[in-house]
Amino acid sequence: MSVNQQEGDVVVQSPERLAQGIKEETRRLGFELVGISPVSDPPHEQSFADWLYEGYSGEMAYMARTEQARRHPDTWLPWARSVVAVAMNYYTPFPRETHPSDVSRGWISRYAWGDDYHTMMESRLETLLGWIRYTVGEEVQGKVYVDTGPVLEREFSGLAGIGWIGKNTLLISPKHGSYFFLGELFLNLELPADQPIRNRCGSCDLCLKACPTDAFVGSYRLDARRCI
């Protein structure tokens, strides 16, 4: 149970009601998708270890240094019980110029347009943490991560029902596609978890065939050394 102090009254909230309030506040802060998962070993943590062993992480040496933390989050966040996983859409409607008149100019990926998403999302998640503390009416332990810590973000997003991890290793939402920044708020609160959604890739492998550098050595297997 949680307690909310408001105008001198003590309002007792159930974990279910608190979780619903968190989701509503998260959307108000500008996140298109939100879900809640327990803090547990990611379902594909062994595949991640195999990927590292096979050398597919390329020059990303920090991946190997933080392998155990990524595979077993309870080793460095023993107090955490729930993860609020969020996604922010970075798609823009501007079409790519396929025949540029000035060959000295290049096309910058959509995700790099605008303000730094790390700062923007971290600020919003910290605001969410403050809202949770106010709503509960007591100190709540929390930790925000936006592509800055030893977190397998897609794994927790998949557990939280935001989307499924496709053969191209991207998180895919059935309604919104895959143009997303991901973030997490770890909490010491026991919150009801959302259900993962089923993988809908089926027999389709168009994304693997479309890669211009043949970076996919198989389904769900990206060789970062080939990726541009």
Helices and strands as residue ranges (DSSP letters): E 2-6, E 9-13, H 15-28, E 33-38, H 45-53, H 61-65, H 67-71, G 73-75, E 82-89, G 110-112, H 117-136, E 142-145, H 153-159, E 164-165, E 171-172, E 180-187, H 206-210, E 216-218, E 221-222
